[in-house]
Amino acid sequence: MRARERQADPPPAADRWAALDGLFDRFRAAGRVATFWWRDDDAARPDPALDRLLALADGRPVALAAIPMALEPALAGALADGPREVTLLPHGFRHRNNAPPGEKKAEFGPHRPVDAMVTEIAQGWARLQDLAGPRAAAIFTPPWNRIAPELAARLPEAGMVGLSTVKPRAPGDAGRRINCHLDLIDWKSGRRFVGEATALPALIRHLTDRLEAAPGVDPTEPTGLLTHHLDHDAGCWDFLARVLTAIDAHPAARLVGPVEALGAPARAEARA
C-alpha cells in the first residue's frame, strides 16, 4: 500500500498577514481599492458586548443587523447621538425559526405564504424606521442567511432595496445584493472563532477572486465581514481588531458602509 501523501502545512500566521498586505499592493498596482464592509448580527438591546463592538469600530462604518420586533427603544436612543457611521439593517422580523423539524433553520424560508412574509418584513421595516430614523437602511438581512427565492424577488413590495446573505454575489446583482464572505463564528463546533488559519484565507480568496475577475464573482462587491457580538470569544475580538488595523494601514484598502457597498440608495425616508 502506498503511503498517503503528506499534506502541506498551512503557512505561518505572519506569512498569511503578509499575503494580505501583498494583495493590497496588487490592488494599488491595478489602480483599485480593496473595499470591505462589516455586518454585525442580532442587535436588539444595550449590551456590554455591543458596547465593545462599537468601541472597536471607533468611528469606522459598521452595519448592525437589528431584529425589528425585538429592538429596544433604549438601544435606538443610545445610538442616535453616536457615530454617524453606525447603520441599522432589518434582520428578519422576530428572528424566529419557522422551518419544520429536520430542516435548516429559517425565518423566511419556503415554509409560509409569501404574502404573509412580505407583510411581516414591511411591518418590521416600519418599526425600524420609527426607532432608528435616518440610521435605518432598507437592506434586508434574513436570519440564518436563508430566504425563499420567491420572497427575495418581492422584497421591493416590503420597501426593501437590497438583500444581504452570504457567499459572493453574481455580477448582475450589483445594486440589489451585498453579501458577507467571512463569518468569524464556527457554529458547528461550539460557537467559537473559526481560527485565523481559516478566516484569513477566506478573505484572501474573495479579494483574489475580485482582483482576477473569477467567474461568478462580482469584482465590485466589497468583501464582507460577518460578526455576532453576543457570541464572540477572545479569538474573534483579536482577529477582528487585527483585520481593521490592516485595512487602516494600507492606502489601497478601505472599509465602507452598507449603503455605499450596495451601490444603490437605501436610506430610510423621513416618516411623518
For each residue, the residues with C-beta under 8 A, 3 or more apart:
1:
2:
3:
4:
5:
6:
7:
8:
9:
10: 16 197
11: 15 16 19
12: 15 16
13: 16 17 196 197
14: 17 18
15: 11 12 18 19
16: 10 11 12 13 19 20 196 197 200 201 204
17: 13 14 20 21 200 242 246
18: 14 15 21 22
19: 11 15 16 22 23 200 204
20: 16 17 23 24 200 203 204 207 246
21: 17 18 24 25 246 250
22: 18 19 25 26
23: 19 20 26 27 34 204 207 208 211
24: 20 21 27 28 34 250 252 253
25: 21 22 28 29 250 252
26: 22 23 29 30 211
27: 23 24 30 32 33 34 207 211 252 253
28: 24 25 31 32 250 251 252
29: 25 26
30: 26 27 211
31: 28
32: 27 28 211 252
33: 27 252 253 254
34: 23 24 27 207 210 223 247 250 252 253 254
35: 222 223 253 254 255 256 261
36: 222 223 224 225 247 253 254 255 256
37: 61 63 178 222 223 224 225 255 256 257 258 260 261
38: 57 60 61 62 63 224 225 227 255
39: 62 63 65 89 141 164 180 224 225 226 227 258
40: 43 53 62 63 64 65 226 227 228 229
41: 65 91 141 143 226 227 228
42: 65 67 91 95 228 229 230
43: 40 50 64 65 66 67 71 75 88 91 229
44: 66 67 70 71 72 75
45: 70 71 72 74 75
46: 50 51 72 74 75 78
47: 50 51 229 230
48: 51 52
49: 52 53 229 230 232
50: 43 46 47 53 54 64 75 229 230
51: 46 47 48 54 55
52: 48 49 55 56 229 237
53: 40 49 50 56 57 62 227 229
54: 50 51 57 62 82 83 86
55: 51 52 58
56: 52 53 237 240 241 244
57: 38 53 54 60 61 62 83 85 86
58: 55
59: 83 85
60: 38 57 85 244 255
61: 37 38 57 85 86 87 255 256 257 258 260
62: 38 39 40 53 54 57 85 86 87
63: 37 38 39 40 87 88 89 137 139 257 258
64: 40 43 50 79 86 87 88 89
65: 39 40 41 42 43 88 89 90 91 141 164
66: 43 44 71 75 88 89 90 91 128 132
67: 42 43 44 70 71 91 92 93 94 95
68: 71 90 91 92 93 94 123 124 125 127 128
69: 93 94 124 127
70: 44 45 67 94 95
71: 43 44 45 66 67 68 75 76 88 127 128 131 132
72: 44 45 46 75 76
73: 76 77 131
74: 45 46 77 78
75: 43 44 45 46 50 66 71 72 78 79
76: 71 72 73 79 80 88 131 132 135
77: 73 74 80
78: 46 74 75 81 82
79: 64 75 76 82 86 88 132 135
80: 76 77 133 135
81: 78
82: 54 78 79 86
83: 54 57 59 86
84:
85: 57 59 60 61 62 257
86: 54 57 61 62 64 79 82 83 135
87: 61 62 63 64 135 136 137 257 258 259
88: 43 63 64 65 66 71 76 79 128 132 135 136 137
89: 39 63 64 65 66 136 137 139 140 141 164 258
90: 65 66 68 121 124 125 128 136 138 139 140 141 160
91: 41 42 43 65 66 67 68 95 141 142 143
92: 67 68 95 96 107 108 124 141 142 143
93: 67 68 69 96 107 108 120 121 123 124
94: 67 68 69 70 107
95: 42 67 70 91 92 107 143
96: 92 93 107
97: 105 106 107 143 144
98: 106 107 108 109 111 112
99: 103 104 105 106 109 111
100: 103 111
101:
102:
103: 99 100 106 109 111
104: 99 109 144 146
105: 97 99 143 144 146
106: 97 98 99 103 109 111 142 143 144 146 147
107: 92 93 94 95 96 97 98 142 143 144
108: 92 93 98 117 121 142 143 146 147 148 151
109: 98 99 103 104 106 146 147 148
110: 148 149 150
111: 98 99 100 103 106
112: 98 116 117
113: 116 117
114: 117 118 148 150 151 154
115: 118 119
116: 112 113 119 120
117: 108 112 113 114 120 121 148 151
118: 114 115 121 122 151 154 155 157 158
119: 115 116 122 123 158
120: 93 116 117 123 124
121: 90 93 108 117 118 124 125 140 155 158 159 160
122: 118 119 125 126 157 158 159
123: 68 93 119 120 126 127
124: 68 69 90 92 93 120 121 127 128
125: 68 90 121 122 128 129 136 138 158 159 160
126: 122 123 129 130 159 271
127: 68 69 71 123 124 130 131
128: 66 68 71 88 90 124 125 131 132 136 268
129: 125 126 132 133 136 268 269 271
130: 126 127 133 271
131: 71 73 76 127 128
132: 66 71 76 79 88 128 129 135 136 268
133: 80 129 130 136 268 270 271
134: 267 268 270
135: 76 79 80 86 87 88 132 268
136: 87 88 89 90 125 128 129 132 133 267 268
137: 63 87 88 89 162 258 259 266 267 268
138: 90 125 159 160 161 162 266 267 268
139: 63 89 90 160 161 162 163 164 178 258 259 262 266
140: 89 90 121 147 155 158 160 162 163 164
141: 39 41 65 89 90 91 92 145 163 164 165
142: 91 92 106 107 108 145 146 147 163 165
143: 41 91 92 95 97 105 106 107 108 146
144: 97 104 105 106 107
145: 141 142 165 166 180
146: 104 105 106 108 109 142 143 165
147: 106 108 109 140 142 151 152 163 165
148: 108 109 110 114 117 151 152
149: 110 152 153
150: 110 114 153 154
151: 108 114 117 118 147 148 154 155
152: 147 148 149 155 163
153: 149 150
154: 114 118 150 151 157 158
155: 118 121 140 151 152 158 160 163
156: 159 160 161
157: 118 122 154
158: 118 119 121 122 125 140 154 155
159: 121 122 125 126 138 156
160: 90 121 125 138 139 140 155 156 163
161: 138 139 156 176 262 264 265 266
162: 137 138 139 140 175 176 177 178 258 262 264 266
163: 139 140 141 142 147 152 155 160 176 177 178
164: 39 65 89 139 140 141 177 178 179 180 224 258
165: 141 142 145 146 147 177 179 180
166: 145 179 180 181 183 224 226
167: 179 181
168: 179 181 206 209 216 217 218 221
169: 173 174 177 178 179 218 221
170: 173 216 218
171: 174 216 217 218 219
172:
173: 169 170 176 177 218
174: 169 171 177 218 220 221 263
175: 162 262 263 264
176: 161 162 163 173 262 264
177: 162 163 164 165 169 173 174 262
178: 37 139 162 163 164 169 221 222 224 258 261 262 263
179: 164 165 166 167 168 169 221 224
180: 39 145 164 165 166 183 224 225 226
181: 166 167 168 202 203 206 223 224
182: 199 202 203 206 223 224 225 226
183: 166 180 187 194 226
184: 193 194 199 225 226 227 228 232 236 239 240
185: 191 192 193 194 227 228 231 232 236
186: 189 190 191 192 193 194 195 198
187: 183 191
188:
189: 186 192
190: 186
191: 185 186 187 231
192: 185 186 189 233 235 236
193: 184 185 186 199 232 233 234 235 236 239
194: 183 184 185 186 198 199
195: 186 198 199 235
196: 13 16 199 200 235 239
197: 10 13 16 200 201
198: 186 194 195 201 202
199: 182 184 193 194 195 196 202 203 239
200: 16 17 19 20 196 197 203 204
201: 16 197 198 204 205
202: 181 182 198 199 205 206
203: 20 181 182 199 200 206 207 223 243
204: 16 19 20 23 200 201 207 208
205: 201 202 208 209
206: 168 181 182 202 203 209 210 217 223
207: 20 23 27 34 203 204 210 211 223
208: 23 204 205 211 212 214
209: 168 205 206 212 213 214 217 219
210: 34 206 207 213 214 217 218 219 220 221 223
211: 23 26 27 30 32 207 208 219
212: 208 209
213: 209 210 217 219
214: 208 209 210 217
215:
216: 168 170 171
217: 168 171 206 209 210 213 214 221
218: 168 169 170 171 173 174 210 221
219: 171 209 210 211 213
220: 174 210 263
221: 168 169 174 178 179 210 217 218 224 261
222: 35 36 37 178 256 261
223: 34 35 36 37 181 182 203 206 207 210
224: 36 37 38 39 164 166 178 179 180 181 182 221 261
225: 36 37 38 39 180 182 184 240 243
226: 39 40 41 166 180 182 183 184
227: 38 39 40 41 53 184 185 232 236 240
228: 40 41 42 184 185 231 232
229: 40 42 43 47 49 50 52 53 232
230: 42 47 49 50
231: 185 191 228 236
232: 49 184 185 193 227 228 229 236 237 240
233: 192 193 236 237
234: 193 237 238
235: 192 193 195 196 238 239
236: 184 185 192 193 227 231 232 233 239 240
237: 52 56 232 233 234 240 241
238: 234 235 241 242
239: 184 193 196 199 235 236 242 243
240: 56 184 225 227 232 236 237 243 244
241: 56 237 238 244 245
242: 17 238 239 245 246
243: 203 225 239 240 246 247
244: 56 60 240 241 247 248 255
245: 241 242 248 249
246: 17 20 21 242 243 249 250 253
247: 34 36 243 244 250 253 254 255
248: 244 245 253
249: 245 246 253
250: 21 24 25 28 34 246 247 253
251: 28
252: 24 25 27 28 32 33 34
253: 24 27 33 34 35 36 246 247 248 249 250
254: 33 34 35 36 247
255: 35 36 37 38 60 61 244 247
256: 35 36 37 61 222 260 261
257: 37 61 63 85 87 260 261
258: 37 39 61 63 87 89 137 139 162 164 178 261 262 266
259: 87 137 139 262 264 265 266 267
260: 37 61 256 257 263
261: 35 37 178 221 222 224 256 257 258
262: 139 161 162 175 176 177 178 258 259 266
263: 174 175 178 220 260
264: 161 162 175 176 259
265: 161 259
266: 137 138 139 161 162 258 259 262
267: 134 136 137 138 259
268: 128 129 132 133 134 135 136 137 138 271
269: 129
270: 133 134
271: 126 129 130 133 268
272:
